Amino acid sequence: MQVALGRTLFKLAVSQLLAHWRVFMKAFADPAVEARFSAYPPPVRKKMLSLRDLVFKVAAATDGVGEIQETLKWGEPAYVTAASKSGSTIRMDWKSKQPEQFALYFNCNTNLVDTFRTLFRDDFNFEGNRALLFNISDDLPTDELAFCIGASLTYHAQKRQVKPKA
């Protein structure tokens, strides 16, 4: 009962927060990243651009994150909190070997995906301790994704806050 109420309140708060941000598509600063997005098949590109847009919206709405650096890591679009160093890198990609799905990747040396699995086991498909998987034909669970993105973008800042004193 408490978990269900907490999730309901969380979804309401995220929805209200994102509703205040105007719809925009951030211009690409890196031509290599733009080329990578252009290389995706149109239905995949649409989903990936929506996911990209959500990363920037969550970053802008989250205290302490600052500017996001968009780059390629391992040939995949990656989002880094380079200036604030508040978070852990987020990557996303689609692979032609599995054309019906795309993924949002997190650092496998963190507890992020385990946390997401505990909170959202019915909302996502998981790949080990490193990724959330999505089917191209499904709607993105925006509220839950916003939480996951925010948790990653503030991962190091949160760890610094709860570090035990010696």
Rosetta silent file (secondary structure, phi, psi, omega in degrees, C-alpha in Angstrom):
SEQUENCE: MQVALGRTLFKLAVSQLLAHWRVFMKAFADPAVEARFSAYPPPVRKKMLSLRDLVFKVAAATDGVGEIQETLKWGEPAYVTAASKSGSTIRMDWKSKQPEQFALYFNCNTNLVDTFRTLFRDDFNFEGNRALLFNISDDLPTDELAFCIGASLTYHAQKRQVKPKA
SCORE:     score description
SCORE:     0.000 S_00000001
   1 L     0.000  -46.488 -179.375    0.000    0.000    0.000 S_00000001
   2 H   -65.096  -41.106  178.910    2.781    2.451    0.955 S_00000001
   3 H   -64.280  -43.407 -179.889    4.826    1.631   -2.158 S_00000001
   4 H   -62.408  -42.629  178.621    1.764    2.086   -4.405 S_00000001
   5 H   -64.949  -43.134  178.170    0.980    5.446   -2.821 S_00000001
   6 H   -60.806  -42.445  179.006    4.613    6.545   -3.125 S_00000001
   7 H   -65.548  -39.265  179.290    4.691    5.582   -6.812 S_00000001
   8 H   -63.619  -46.727  178.674    1.431    7.433   -7.452 S_00000001
   9 H   -63.576  -40.072  177.955    2.740   10.601   -5.796 S_00000001
  10 H   -60.625  -48.469 -178.895    6.031   10.264   -7.657 S_00000001
  11 H   -60.343  -40.913  179.079    4.266    9.930  -11.037 S_00000001
  12 H   -63.518  -44.721 -179.521    2.123   12.968  -10.296 S_00000001
  13 H   -63.692  -44.038 -179.938    5.167   15.061   -9.323 S_00000001
  14 H   -65.350  -43.479  179.675    7.144   14.053  -12.433 S_00000001
  15 H   -59.600  -43.789  179.801    4.158   14.690  -14.707 S_00000001
  16 H   -66.034  -40.722  179.656    3.674   18.164  -13.261 S_00000001
  17 H   -62.506  -49.001 -177.635    7.380   18.952  -13.517 S_00000001
  18 H   -70.356  -28.214  178.967    7.670   17.882  -17.148 S_00000001
  19 H   -64.946  -25.286 -179.504    4.407   19.613  -18.074 S_00000001
  20 L   -78.742  -14.094 -179.986    6.019   22.955  -17.212 S_00000001
  21 L   -91.764  129.130  179.661    8.758   22.487  -19.778 S_00000001
  22 L   -67.159  153.821  179.065    7.850   23.574  -23.255 S_00000001
  23 L   -73.379  125.400  178.794    8.177   21.037  -26.022 S_00000001
  24 L  -151.490  158.792  173.600   11.490   21.524  -27.765 S_00000001
  25 L  -120.298  112.735 -178.635   14.093   19.549  -29.597 S_00000001
  26 L   -64.571  134.557  177.582   17.583   20.514  -28.521 S_00000001
  27 L   -67.083  149.527  177.090   19.894   21.120  -31.462 S_00000001
  28 L   -77.196  129.614  175.861   22.812   18.743  -31.848 S_00000001
  29 L   -89.325  -25.523 -175.893   26.147   20.279  -30.816 S_00000001
  30 L  -111.320  115.157 -179.037   28.181   17.327  -32.091 S_00000001
  31 H   -59.169  -30.182  179.286   27.843   16.442  -35.815 S_00000001
  32 H   -67.482  -37.939  177.777   28.894   12.842  -35.092 S_00000001
  33 H   -68.281  -43.329  178.481   25.988   12.388  -32.665 S_00000001
  34 H   -60.700  -41.191  178.190   23.588   13.935  -35.166 S_00000001
  35 H   -63.174  -37.974  178.779   24.886   11.565  -37.860 S_00000001
  36 H   -63.218  -44.671  178.094   24.329    8.612  -35.537 S_00000001
  37 H   -64.536  -39.422  179.562   20.703    9.610  -34.980 S_00000001
  38 H   -64.604  -25.364 -178.471   20.236   10.183  -38.724 S_00000001
  39 H   -78.330  -16.778  178.710   21.473    6.646  -39.379 S_00000001
  40 L   -69.353  145.306  172.805   18.650    5.055  -37.365 S_00000001
  41 L   -58.858  148.696 -174.094   15.640    3.812  -39.364 S_00000001
  42 H   -48.731  -46.669 -179.595   12.781    6.380  -39.156 S_00000001
  43 H   -65.385  -33.623  177.899   10.604    4.556  -36.566 S_00000001
  44 H   -70.819  -44.394 -179.596   13.668    3.973  -34.364 S_00000001
  45 H   -56.148  -43.256 -179.163   14.886    7.545  -34.827 S_00000001
  46 H   -59.712  -45.433  179.653   11.551    8.880  -33.598 S_00000001
  47 H   -67.053  -43.203 -178.222   11.758    6.819  -30.383 S_00000001
  48 H   -66.111  -38.406  177.419   15.424    7.598  -29.827 S_00000001
  49 H   -66.296  -36.046  175.945   14.832   11.333  -30.307 S_00000001
  50 H   -63.928  -41.882  178.258   12.011   11.173  -27.748 S_00000001
  51 H   -65.061  -43.237  177.299   14.346    9.460  -25.300 S_00000001
  52 H   -58.956  -46.407 -179.999   17.067   12.042  -26.009 S_00000001
  53 H   -59.733  -40.777  179.326   14.603   14.871  -25.440 S_00000001
  54 H   -64.179  -39.544  177.643   13.581   13.349  -22.096 S_00000001
  55 H   -57.954  -47.317 -178.747   17.227   13.201  -20.963 S_00000001
  56 H   -67.978  -37.894  178.785   17.652   16.926  -21.631 S_00000001
  57 H   -65.373  -45.221  179.455   14.323   17.839  -20.007 S_00000001
  58 H   -64.153  -42.571  178.846   15.077   15.851  -16.864 S_00000001
  59 H   -59.409  -44.391 -178.948   18.581   17.326  -16.685 S_00000001
  60 H   -66.216  -29.290 -176.647   17.206   20.863  -16.989 S_00000001
  61 H   -93.033   -0.462 -174.802   14.615   20.195  -14.282 S_00000001
  62 L  -110.336  120.327 -179.898   16.990   18.527  -11.804 S_00000001
  63 L   -58.488  137.638  172.954   18.955   20.633   -9.332 S_00000001
  64 L    86.407   -5.972 -177.202   22.714   20.208   -9.413 S_00000001
  65 L   -80.703  -45.406 -179.386   22.972   18.465  -12.782 S_00000001
  66 L    74.474 -161.324 -176.490   23.955   21.422  -14.917 S_00000001
  67 L   -70.052  139.934  177.823   24.743   21.218  -18.600 S_00000001
  68 L   -97.656  132.724  173.712   24.728   17.814  -20.253 S_00000001
  69 E   -94.019  124.852  177.449   27.495   16.902  -22.678 S_00000001
  70 E  -102.345  125.437 -175.604   26.190   14.810  -25.568 S_00000001
  71 E  -147.866 -175.567  171.984   28.836   12.641  -27.187 S_00000001
  72 E  -111.249  131.929  171.409   29.442    9.172  -28.593 S_00000001
  73 E  -126.535  125.183 -175.536   30.815    6.386  -26.394 S_00000001
  74 L    55.769   33.307  179.089   31.411    3.057  -28.089 S_00000001
  75 L    75.571    8.565 -177.520   29.600    4.564  -31.091 S_00000001
  76 E  -114.203  143.430  174.917   26.436    5.135  -29.048 S_00000001
  77 E   -56.448  131.262 -177.040   24.832    8.437  -28.040 S_00000001
  78 E  -134.227  148.798 -175.237   25.953    9.183  -24.486 S_00000001
  79 E  -127.429  120.720 -170.068   24.978   11.839  -21.944 S_00000001
  80 E  -126.580  139.843  174.454   27.519   13.004  -19.382 S_00000001
  81 L   -91.587   65.606 -172.191   27.373   15.499  -16.513 S_00000001
  82 L   -62.110  -41.282 -176.615   30.869   16.723  -17.396 S_00000001
  83 L   -74.144  -50.217 -175.427   30.696   20.100  -15.653 S_00000001
  84 L   -85.511  -23.002 -175.394   28.984   19.137  -12.386 S_00000001
  85 L    55.016   29.643 -177.146   30.182   15.510  -12.282 S_00000001
  86 L   -79.178  -20.496 -170.529   26.904   14.855  -10.458 S_00000001
  87 L  -133.605 -179.137  178.078   25.956   11.739  -12.356 S_00000001
  88 L  -102.571  143.544 -176.962   26.781    8.542  -14.096 S_00000001
  89 L   -59.368  140.318  173.741   26.874    8.371  -17.901 S_00000001
  90 E  -114.488  133.767  174.102   23.708    7.335  -19.724 S_00000001
  91 E  -122.662  160.142  174.747   23.915    5.776  -23.181 S_00000001
  92 E  -143.682  150.477  176.696   21.215    4.742  -25.638 S_00000001
  93 E  -168.601  165.155  173.663   21.233    2.713  -28.821 S_00000001
  94 E  -126.800  139.461 -179.830   19.445    0.475  -31.280 S_00000001
  95 L  -121.132  136.817 -178.612   21.125   -2.528  -32.842 S_00000001
  96 L   -65.868  -20.431  177.501   20.193   -4.081  -36.181 S_00000001
  97 L   -67.167  -26.371  177.499   20.683   -7.540  -34.617 S_00000001
  98 L  -130.371   74.824 -169.295   17.569   -6.862  -32.511 S_00000001
  99 L   -68.274  -14.231 -178.356   15.585   -4.518  -34.768 S_00000001
 100 L   -93.744    2.955 -179.565   12.425   -4.457  -32.653 S_00000001
 101 E  -140.155  159.601  172.868   14.064   -3.028  -29.544 S_00000001
 102 E  -138.107  168.495 -172.042   16.315   -0.257  -28.312 S_00000001
 103 E  -138.976  154.731  170.680   17.962    0.295  -24.958 S_00000001
 104 E  -114.594  120.278 -172.951   18.931    2.852  -22.360 S_00000001
 105 E  -105.244  143.239  177.738   22.263    1.862  -20.783 S_00000001
 106 E  -125.905  160.452  178.962   23.625    2.663  -17.336 S_00000001
 107 L   -61.870  123.020 -176.916   27.012    2.022  -15.767 S_00000001
 108 L   -72.884   -8.658  176.865   26.997   -1.646  -14.747 S_00000001
 109 L   -90.919    9.253  176.350   29.251   -0.860  -11.763 S_00000001
 110 L  -108.318  175.161  174.729   26.427    1.065  -10.075 S_00000001
 111 L  -100.082   15.290 -175.418   23.287   -0.154   -8.332 S_00000001
 112 H   -58.711  -54.119 -175.718   21.069    1.903  -10.620 S_00000001
 113 H   -66.527  -35.703  175.284   19.480   -0.900  -12.640 S_00000001
 114 H   -61.695  -40.461  176.655   18.992   -3.034   -9.517 S_00000001
 115 H   -63.475  -44.964  179.622   17.176   -0.081   -7.941 S_00000001
 116 H   -62.540  -38.457  179.542   15.027    0.378  -11.057 S_00000001
 117 H   -63.217  -39.742  178.567   14.220   -3.342  -11.053 S_00000001
 118 H   -65.927  -44.605 -176.284   13.035   -3.080   -7.440 S_00000001
 119 H   -79.067  -35.818 -169.191   10.896    0.003   -8.085 S_00000001
 120 H  -128.839   38.265 -174.533    9.641   -0.688  -11.607 S_00000001
 121 L   -58.586  -27.757 -179.679    9.795   -4.450  -12.162 S_00000001
 122 L   -92.636   -5.237 -174.779    6.457   -4.412  -14.011 S_00000001
 123 L  -101.216  -20.686 -175.365    7.228   -1.325  -16.088 S_00000001
 124 L  -131.609  159.990  164.169   10.481   -2.266  -17.825 S_00000001
 125 E  -102.977  140.173 -173.517   12.357   -5.125  -19.402 S_00000001
 126 E  -117.047  149.433  171.138   15.904   -5.338  -18.070 S_00000001
 127 E  -117.802  100.095  179.914   19.210   -6.534  -19.462 S_00000001
 128 L    53.065 -135.047  179.470   21.308   -7.670  -16.524 S_00000001
 129 L  -109.124   27.535 -174.767   22.527   -4.772  -14.397 S_00000001
 130 L  -130.597  -13.507 -172.258   23.164   -2.409  -17.293 S_00000001
 131 E  -150.951  153.318  166.618   20.088   -1.616  -19.382 S_00000001
 132 E  -105.335  131.921 -178.271   16.397   -0.939  -19.746 S_00000001
 133 E  -108.257  143.456 -179.083   15.006   -2.448  -22.959 S_00000001
 134 E  -132.688  142.878  172.604   12.105   -1.065  -24.990 S_00000001
 135 E   -85.909  141.112 -179.215   10.105   -2.400  -27.915 S_00000001
 136 L   -57.348  -35.375 -175.115    9.842   -0.017  -30.855 S_00000001
 137 L   -80.174  -10.555 -177.027    6.054   -0.480  -30.945 S_00000001
 138 L   -90.615  152.402  171.410    5.517    0.398  -27.259 S_00000001
 139 L   -74.352  144.896  177.237    4.921    3.804  -25.724 S_00000001
 140 L   -74.861  133.527  175.335    7.738    4.964  -23.471 S_00000001
 141 L   -77.511   82.005 -168.355    6.824    4.967  -19.747 S_00000001
 142 H   -56.520  -45.374 -176.971    7.838    8.617  -19.443 S_00000001
 143 H   -63.663  -46.548 -179.916    7.294    9.143  -15.714 S_00000001
 144 H   -65.923  -40.261  177.987    9.249    6.054  -14.689 S_00000001
 145 H   -62.998  -39.865  178.731   11.970    6.830  -17.228 S_00000001
 146 H   -59.829  -40.604  176.938   12.281   10.376  -15.901 S_00000001
 147 H   -61.781  -47.400 -177.858   12.963    8.945  -12.443 S_00000001
 148 H   -62.334  -43.760  179.035   15.621    6.559  -13.814 S_00000001
 149 H   -63.607  -46.419  178.731   17.316    9.287  -15.844 S_00000001
 150 H   -60.874  -39.704  178.827   17.278   11.666  -12.872 S_00000001
 151 H   -63.507  -39.320  179.155   18.729    8.983  -10.602 S_00000001
 152 H   -70.792  -41.818 -178.205   21.595    8.406  -13.020 S_00000001
 153 H   -68.986  -14.730  178.577   22.259   12.115  -13.573 S_00000001
 154 L  -118.940   12.167 -173.335   22.547   12.625   -9.790 S_00000001
 155 H   -55.304  -51.271 -177.884   24.144    9.283   -8.875 S_00000001
 156 H   -70.522  -37.695  177.917   27.526   10.631   -7.726 S_00000001
 157 H   -63.306  -40.687  178.507   26.012   13.672   -6.005 S_00000001
 158 H   -65.777  -41.058  178.862   23.671   11.386   -4.050 S_00000001
 159 H   -62.753  -39.234  179.321   26.542    9.102   -3.062 S_00000001
 160 H   -65.225  -34.770 -178.559   28.528   12.105   -1.796 S_00000001
 161 H   -70.291  -33.694 -175.983   25.558   13.221    0.346 S_00000001
 162 L  -100.954    8.990 -179.927   25.105    9.878    2.107 S_00000001
 163 L   -63.580  125.892 -179.769   28.795    9.101    2.533 S_00000001
 164 L   -66.938  144.597  179.240   29.375    8.097    6.177 S_00000001
 165 L   -81.420  140.066 -178.399   31.647   10.328    8.199 S_00000001
 166 L   -84.410    0.000    0.000   34.853    8.766    9.458 S_00000001
